[in-house]
Amino acid sequence: MLLEHEGRRPRIDDSAYVAPTAVVCGDVTIGPDCRVLFGAVLTAESGPVVLGSRCIVMEQAVLRGTATHPLRLASHVLVGPHAHLSGCIVDDDVFIATGASIFNGARIGARSVVRINGVVHIKTALLPDAVVPIGWVALGDPAQILPPTEHERISAALESLNFSRSVFGLDPAPPGQTNMPERTRRYARALGRHLQDRILDRHASPDF
C-alpha cells in the first residue's frame, strides 16, 4: 500500500519491487533494484526515508524517518525480517539481521554486521567493519559493544545518552514518577497526522 502523507508521496524506481502488502508512506525514496517484501513498513513520519540501490527490506521490518533524524540506507544493505530502524544512517554493504533494532541518531559504518536481535542505541556510531554479536548492545560514539548481561554498564551508558530527551523531548521522570502521560499525548498528536493520509494507486499516478 502506498500512502500520501502531509502532501508527500513515495518515489519508487521502476526497477524496484514493493510487495502488495508492504506499506510505504510519505516522503520515501526507493532506489534502483531495491526489494521491499511482504508486511514491511517504510514510513516518513516527519522526516524522509531514503533507500539507495539494491537494498533489501525483508518481511515485517519497520523503517521510520523523523524530523530530527531522517533514515537513510546507502547501497547493498540487507535489513532482515522483524528488524526495526528509526532515524538512522546506514552506510554501504551492511547486513542487519532478523530482529535487530537501530535507534535515532545512530550511524552504521560500511560493511558492518548487526546480528540477530542486536541493538544499536541512540546516537551510537559503529565504525566500518564492526560486528554486534547476537543479542548484544552497542552504545555511544565511538560505540561500546556489550553483552546483555552487562546490565549496569548498559544502564549507565543509556543514562548519559538520555533516551527520553532524545526521542520524546522529555527529561526522565524522577524516581517513583512517570512521564508516560505526556509521552503518549505528544506521540498521539504526532501520529494523528496520519488521519489525513491518502491511499495511492501506483499504476494510475504519473508521480511514480
HELIX and SHEET records of a PDB file:
HELIX    1   1 HIS A  151  LEU A  161  1                                  11    
HELIX    2   2 PHE A  163  PHE A  163  1                                   1    
HELIX    3   3 SER A  164  PHE A  168  3                                   5    
HELIX    4   4 MET A  180  LEU A  191  1                                  12    
HELIX    5   5 GLY A  192  GLN A  196  5                                   5    
SHEET    1   A10 GLN A 144  LEU A 146  0                                        
SHEET    2   A10 VAL A 137  LEU A 139 -1                                        
SHEET    3   A10 VAL A 119  VAL A 120  1                                        
SHEET    4   A10 SER A 101  ILE A 102  1                                        
SHEET    5   A10 HIS A  84  SER A  86  1                                        
SHEET    6   A10 VAL A  62  GLY A  65  1                                        
SHEET    7   A10 VAL A  41  ALA A  44  1                                        
SHEET    8   A10 VAL A  23  CYS A  25  1                                        
SHEET    9   A10 LEU A   2  GLU A   4  1                                        
SHEET   10   A10 ARG A 198  LEU A 200 -1                                        
SHEET    1   B 7 ARG A  11  ILE A  12  0                                        
SHEET    2   B 7 VAL A  28  ILE A  30  1                                        
SHEET    3   B 7 VAL A  49  LEU A  51  1                                        
SHEET    4   B 7 LEU A  71  LEU A  73  1                                        
SHEET    5   B 7 ILE A  89  VAL A  90  1                                        
SHEET    6   B 7 ARG A 107  ILE A 108  1                                        
SHEET    7   B 7 ALA A 125  LEU A 126  1                                        
SHEET    1   C 7 TYR A  17  VAL A  18  0                                        
SHEET    2   C 7 ARG A  35  VAL A  36  1                                        
SHEET    3   C 7 ILE A  56  VAL A  57  1                                        
SHEET    4   C 7 LEU A  78  VAL A  79  1                                        
SHEET    5   C 7 PHE A  95  ILE A  96  1                                        
SHEET    6   C 7 VAL A 113  VAL A 114  1                                        
SHEET    7   C 7 VAL A 131  VAL A 132  1                                        
END                                                                             
